[in-house]
Amino acid sequence: MLILILGLTSTGIELMSENLSKLAARKGLEDPLFEKLVSISKEKRTPDPNEMRSLAKEFLVGNANVYGTVSFYDFLKAEHQSKKIYVCNGSACLVAGTQGELKNTLS
């Protein structure tokens, strides 16, 4: 059975952030974009359009790259800050056919 759950307690985000920090450090990045986005999300908010444009300029990426990252990761959205877990609804998880059983277990 394939079950992908991302724990979204502050500890879960911190562990994910720590892992990404270590990977970024190996590449020589001291202050990666994703770290900035995670720290904004810890303030219980989503970056506004001006902040996203500013981050894109600072990190020399397109506006769409920053917006795409913020809109892709649900835990970066302010409206999802109260959620404790997310259940994978991606194609790999759906093909595994475990969603129904998992939803029953979590209910």
Secondary structure, 3 states (H helix, E strand, C coil): CCCCEEECCHHHHHHHHHHHHHHHHHCCCCCCHHHHHHHHHHCCCCCCHHHHHHHHHHCCCCHHHHHHHHHHCHHHCHHHCCCCEEECCCHHHHHHCCHHHHHHHHC
